[in-house]
C-alpha cells in the first residue's frame, strides 16, 4: 500500500533494524541501559538542554511536560488545534488535574500574543493559576516563524510563565526554514520531539528540559506505567532517527508540494498552497464526490487515505516521487 494517512506509518530503515538487533541494553528504570543513556545525552547536547528523557510516545512526552510544569489546579494555555488539547484524550485534565485554556489558532497556526496575554489569570482565589504556555511547531504542517517564537518566549518570561513546545514534527519545521532544530528549541523551557513520525523510528519520543523538570518527569513516567526495561533496542533506532533522517525530510516537503500542485490542476479539488509548507497537503473534495467511495476506489488500487471532505495527505520516507505520480494518475482515472 502507498499510505498517505500519516507519517506515523513509516517503516524503520534497514540500518535501524540492524542497530536494534545489535543494541547494548540494560534496565532503563535503574538508569543503566547504555543505549538509552547515550540517546538522552545526544539529544540534550544536540538541542541545548541540560537533560532528556526517552519515552514511548509524543502523547506521553507532552503529558509528562505538562504534569512537571504544573500542579493540580493549575492551568496551561494552548491553541484550539493543539494536539495536547484536542487529540490526547484530555490527559492533562484527567491524569494531571490541569486545566487547559484553549485559544484560537490563526490561519498560520500561531496564537495572537494579545490573546495569550489576555488569557493569563490574575492572582485571585477564583481562578486557576496560569503556569505554562504550550505551542506546537509544526501545527497541521505549518511552520511558526522564528520571530513569533522569540516574541512568545519574551511574553512568557515577562508574565512569569514557562513555555513548552510540542515539537512532534519540529524537525520538519527546521528543515523547511533551512535552520538547525536547536535554533527552534532555544526558545523553550521544555520540548517534546517525536522520533516515530517522519524520522522513521518504530517507537519513541524525547522530552527535553532542565535537570529538575526531567527528574520530575522521570517520576511521573514511572507512575504512569511508562518505565521501560531493555529499551536500548528501540533507543538504537531512535538515535539513527536523529542522526540520519532529519535532512531527508526535504524530499517529503518537495513531494508534498508536487502533490498539491497536481491536485490544484483538477477542478474536483481545492488546495490553499500557502498552507503547504512541509509534508502535509490539505485538499477539499468537490461536493459531488463521495469521500468514502473515493477512498474505497483508491484502496482498490493500493492507495490508503483517511476519507473525508477535507483530505489530509501526508508524505514521508515510504512515499517516493513515483508514488506521487501514481497517486495523481489514479485519481484522474477515478474521476474520469
C-alpha positions as CSV (number, residue, x, y, z in Angstrom):
1,X,0.0,0.0,0.0
2,X,1.0,3.6,-0.7
3,X,-0.1,5.1,2.7
4,X,-0.9,8.8,2.9
5,X,-2.7,8.6,6.2
6,X,0.2,9.9,8.3
7,X,4.0,9.9,8.6
8,X,3.5,7.6,11.7
9,X,3.2,4.7,9.2
10,X,6.9,4.9,8.2
11,X,8.8,1.7,8.4
12,X,12.2,1.6,10.2
13,X,15.2,1.7,7.9
14,X,17.5,-1.3,7.4
15,X,20.2,0.5,9.4
16,X,17.7,0.8,12.2
17,X,16.8,-2.8,12.1
18,X,20.4,-3.8,12.2
19,X,21.2,-1.4,15.1
20,X,18.2,-2.7,17.1
21,X,19.4,-6.3,16.6
22,X,22.9,-5.4,18.0
23,X,21.9,-2.9,20.7
24,X,23.7,-3.0,24.0
25,X,21.0,-3.0,26.7
26,X,20.4,-2.7,30.4
27,X,17.5,-1.9,32.7
28,X,16.4,1.7,31.9
29,X,14.3,2.0,35.1
30,X,17.5,1.6,37.0
31,X,19.1,4.0,34.6
32,X,21.7,1.5,33.4
33,X,20.7,1.0,29.7
34,X,23.8,2.4,27.9
35,X,22.0,2.9,24.6
36,X,19.1,4.8,26.2
37,X,21.6,6.9,28.2
38,X,23.6,7.6,25.0
39,X,20.5,8.7,23.2
40,X,19.4,11.0,26.0
41,X,22.8,12.6,26.2
42,X,23.0,13.0,22.5
43,X,19.6,14.7,22.4
44,X,20.2,17.0,25.3
45,X,23.6,18.1,23.9
46,X,22.3,18.5,20.3
47,X,19.3,20.6,21.2
48,X,20.8,22.7,24.0
49,X,19.2,21.3,27.2
50,X,20.6,20.0,30.5
51,X,18.8,16.7,30.3
52,X,16.5,14.5,28.2
53,X,14.1,11.6,28.8
54,X,13.3,8.8,26.3
55,X,9.6,7.9,26.5
56,X,7.2,5.7,24.5
57,X,5.2,8.3,22.6
58,X,4.7,12.0,21.9
59,X,1.5,12.0,23.9
60,X,3.4,10.7,26.9
61,X,6.1,13.3,26.4
62,X,3.6,16.1,26.3
63,X,1.7,14.8,29.4
64,X,4.9,14.5,31.4
65,X,5.9,18.0,30.5
66,X,2.5,19.4,31.5
67,X,2.5,17.5,34.8
68,X,6.1,18.5,35.5
69,X,5.5,22.2,34.9
70,X,2.0,22.4,36.6
71,X,0.5,21.3,39.8
72,X,-3.1,20.2,40.4
73,X,-5.5,23.1,39.8
74,X,-3.0,25.0,37.6
75,X,-3.7,26.0,34.0
76,X,-1.9,25.9,30.7
77,X,-2.6,28.0,27.6
78,X,-2.6,26.4,24.2
79,X,-4.2,26.6,20.8
80,X,-7.7,25.2,20.0
81,X,-6.0,23.0,17.4
82,X,-3.1,21.9,19.8
83,X,-2.5,18.2,19.8
84,X,-2.1,18.1,23.5
85,X,-5.5,19.7,23.9
86,X,-7.5,18.1,21.1
87,X,-6.0,14.8,20.3
88,X,-4.5,13.3,23.5
89,X,-7.6,12.1,25.4
90,X,-7.8,15.0,27.8
91,X,-4.8,13.5,29.7
92,X,-3.7,16.8,31.3
93,X,-7.1,17.2,32.9
94,X,-7.8,13.5,33.7
95,X,-4.4,12.5,35.0
96,X,-2.8,15.8,36.0
97,X,-5.8,17.8,37.2
98,X,-4.5,20.6,35.0
99,X,-7.0,22.9,33.3
100,X,-6.4,23.7,29.6
101,X,-7.2,27.2,28.4
102,X,-7.5,26.8,24.6
103,X,-7.2,29.9,22.4
104,X,-7.9,30.5,18.8
105,X,-5.2,29.5,16.3
106,X,-4.7,31.9,13.5
107,X,-4.5,30.8,9.8
108,X,-0.7,30.5,10.1
109,X,-1.0,28.3,13.2
110,X,0.1,30.9,15.7
111,X,-1.9,32.3,18.7
112,X,-2.2,36.0,18.9
113,X,0.1,37.4,21.6
114,X,-2.6,39.7,22.8
115,X,-4.9,36.6,23.2
116,X,-2.2,34.9,25.3
117,X,-1.6,37.9,27.4
118,X,-5.3,38.4,28.0
119,X,-5.9,34.8,29.0
120,X,-3.4,34.8,31.9
121,X,-5.4,34.8,35.0
122,X,-4.9,37.3,37.9
123,X,-3.7,36.1,41.3
124,X,-7.2,35.6,42.7
125,X,-8.7,32.6,44.5
126,X,-11.5,32.4,41.9
127,X,-9.1,31.4,39.1
128,X,-6.8,28.5,38.3
129,X,-3.2,29.8,38.3
130,X,-1.7,30.1,34.8
131,X,1.6,28.4,34.8
132,X,2.5,27.4,31.2
133,X,2.2,28.4,27.6
134,X,2.3,25.4,25.2
135,X,2.9,25.9,21.4
136,X,3.1,23.4,18.6
137,X,5.6,23.6,15.6
138,X,4.7,22.4,13.1
139,X,1.0,22.6,13.6
140,X,-1.1,21.0,10.8
141,X,2.0,21.1,8.7
142,X,2.5,24.8,9.2
143,X,5.7,26.4,10.5
144,X,5.8,29.0,13.3
145,X,8.3,31.8,12.4
146,X,11.4,32.3,14.5
147,X,10.3,35.9,15.1
148,X,7.0,34.7,16.6
149,X,8.7,32.2,18.8
150,X,11.0,34.9,20.2
151,X,8.1,37.2,20.9
152,X,6.1,34.3,22.6
153,X,9.2,33.5,24.8
154,X,9.5,37.1,25.8
155,X,5.8,37.3,26.7
156,X,6.0,34.1,28.8
157,X,9.1,35.3,30.6
158,X,7.7,38.8,31.4
159,X,4.5,37.2,32.7
160,X,6.2,34.6,34.8
161,X,5.2,31.6,32.7
162,X,7.2,28.6,31.5
163,X,6.9,27.7,27.8
164,X,6.7,24.2,26.3
165,X,7.0,23.1,22.7
166,X,5.1,20.2,21.3
167,X,7.7,19.6,18.7
168,X,6.4,16.3,17.3
169,X,7.5,17.5,13.9
170,X,10.0,20.2,14.9
171,X,12.5,18.6,12.5
172,X,10.1,19.4,9.6
173,X,9.9,23.0,10.8
174,X,13.7,23.3,10.9
175,X,14.3,21.7,7.5
176,X,11.6,23.9,5.9
177,X,13.4,27.0,7.2
178,X,16.9,25.8,6.5
179,X,17.9,26.0,10.1
180,X,19.0,23.7,12.9
181,X,16.5,22.2,15.3
182,X,18.3,23.8,18.1
183,X,17.6,27.2,16.6
184,X,13.9,26.5,17.4
185,X,14.3,24.7,20.7
186,X,16.3,27.6,22.2
187,X,13.1,29.5,22.9
188,X,11.5,26.9,25.2
189,X,11.8,25.5,28.7
190,X,10.8,22.1,27.6
191,X,10.4,20.4,24.2
192,X,8.9,17.1,23.1
193,X,10.2,15.6,19.8
194,X,8.6,12.6,18.2
195,X,11.1,10.1,16.6
196,X,8.5,7.7,15.1
197,X,6.9,10.0,12.5
198,X,8.9,11.4,9.6
199,X,12.2,10.4,11.3
200,X,11.2,6.7,10.9
201,X,12.0,5.2,14.3
202,X,9.5,2.4,15.2
203,X,8.6,3.9,18.6
204,X,9.6,6.7,20.9
205,X,9.8,10.4,21.7
206,X,12.3,12.6,23.6
207,X,11.4,15.1,26.3
208,X,14.0,17.8,26.9
209,X,14.3,20.2,29.8
210,X,16.4,21.2,32.8
211,X,17.5,18.6,35.4
212,X,14.7,19.5,37.8
213,X,12.0,19.0,35.2
214,X,13.4,15.8,33.8
215,X,13.8,14.4,37.3
216,X,10.1,15.2,38.0
217,X,9.1,13.8,34.6
218,X,11.0,10.5,35.3
219,X,9.0,10.1,38.5
220,X,5.7,10.8,36.6
221,X,6.7,8.4,33.8
222,X,7.1,5.6,36.3
223,X,3.8,6.3,38.0
224,X,2.1,6.3,34.6
225,X,3.5,2.9,33.8
226,X,6.0,4.3,31.3
227,X,9.1,2.8,32.8
228,X,10.8,0.6,30.2
229,X,13.4,-2.1,30.8
230,X,15.8,-3.1,28.0
231,X,14.7,-0.1,26.0
232,X,18.1,0.2,24.3
233,X,16.7,-1.9,21.5
234,X,14.3,0.9,20.4
235,X,16.7,3.6,21.5
236,X,19.2,2.4,19.0
237,X,16.7,3.1,16.2
238,X,15.8,6.4,17.8
239,X,19.5,7.6,17.7
240,X,19.6,6.9,14.0
241,X,16.3,8.9,13.6
242,X,18.1,12.0,15.0
243,X,21.4,11.5,13.2
244,X,20.4,10.1,9.7
245,X,16.8,11.1,9.0
246,X,16.5,14.8,9.5
247,X,17.9,16.2,6.3
248,X,15.9,13.6,4.2
249,X,12.7,15.4,5.2
250,X,13.3,17.9,2.4
251,X,12.3,15.1,0.0
252,X,9.0,14.8,1.8
253,X,8.4,18.5,1.6
254,X,9.2,18.5,-2.2
255,X,6.8,15.6,-2.8
256,X,4.0,17.3,-0.8
257,X,4.4,20.4,-2.9
258,X,4.4,18.4,-6.1
259,X,1.2,16.6,-5.0
260,X,-0.5,19.8,-4.0
261,X,0.2,21.4,-7.4
262,X,-1.1,18.4,-9.2
263,X,-4.3,18.3,-7.3
264,X,-4.7,22.1,-7.8
265,X,-4.9,21.4,-11.6
266,X,-8.1,19.3,-11.1
267,X,-11.5,21.1,-10.7
268,X,-12.5,18.4,-8.2
269,X,-10.0,19.6,-5.6
270,X,-9.3,22.9,-3.9
271,X,-5.9,23.4,-2.2
272,X,-4.5,26.5,-0.5
273,X,-0.9,26.4,-1.5
274,X,0.1,28.9,1.3
275,X,-0.7,26.1,3.8
276,X,1.6,23.5,2.1
277,X,4.8,24.3,4.0
278,X,6.1,20.9,5.0
279,X,4.9,17.3,4.4
280,X,1.1,17.8,4.7
281,X,-1.4,18.6,2.0
282,X,-5.0,19.5,2.9
283,X,-7.2,19.2,-0.1
284,X,-11.0,19.7,-0.1
285,X,-13.1,17.4,-2.3
286,X,-15.8,18.8,-4.5
287,X,-19.4,18.3,-3.2
288,X,-20.3,15.8,-5.9
289,X,-17.6,13.3,-4.8
290,X,-18.5,10.8,-2.1
291,X,-15.4,10.8,0.2
292,X,-15.9,7.2,1.4
293,X,-16.4,5.9,-2.1
294,X,-13.4,7.8,-3.3
295,X,-11.2,6.3,-0.6
296,X,-12.5,2.8,-1.4
297,X,-11.6,3.2,-5.1
298,X,-8.2,4.3,-4.1
299,X,-7.8,1.3,-1.8
300,X,-8.6,-1.0,-4.7
301,X,-5.5,0.5,-6.4
302,X,-3.3,0.0,-3.4
303,X,-3.5,3.6,-2.0
304,X,-4.6,4.3,1.6
305,X,-6.0,7.6,2.7
306,X,-8.2,8.8,5.6
307,X,-11.6,9.6,3.9
308,X,-13.2,13.0,4.5
309,X,-14.5,16.0,2.7
310,X,-11.1,17.6,3.5
311,X,-8.3,15.2,2.9
312,X,-5.1,15.3,4.9
313,X,-2.4,13.7,2.7
314,X,0.9,13.2,4.4
315,X,4.2,12.5,2.6
316,X,7.0,10.5,4.2
317,X,10.0,8.3,3.6
318,X,8.0,5.4,2.2
319,X,6.3,7.6,-0.4
320,X,8.5,8.3,-3.4
321,X,8.2,10.8,-6.3
322,X,7.0,7.8,-8.5
323,X,4.3,7.1,-5.8
324,X,3.1,10.7,-6.1
325,X,2.8,10.3,-9.9
326,X,0.9,7.0,-9.5
327,X,-1.5,8.6,-7.0
328,X,-2.2,11.6,-9.2
329,X,-2.8,9.4,-12.3
330,X,-5.0,7.0,-10.3
331,X,-7.1,10.0,-9.0
332,X,-7.5,11.2,-12.6
333,X,-8.7,7.7,-13.7
334,X,-11.2,7.5,-10.8
335,X,-12.6,11.0,-11.6
336,X,-13.0,10.1,-15.3
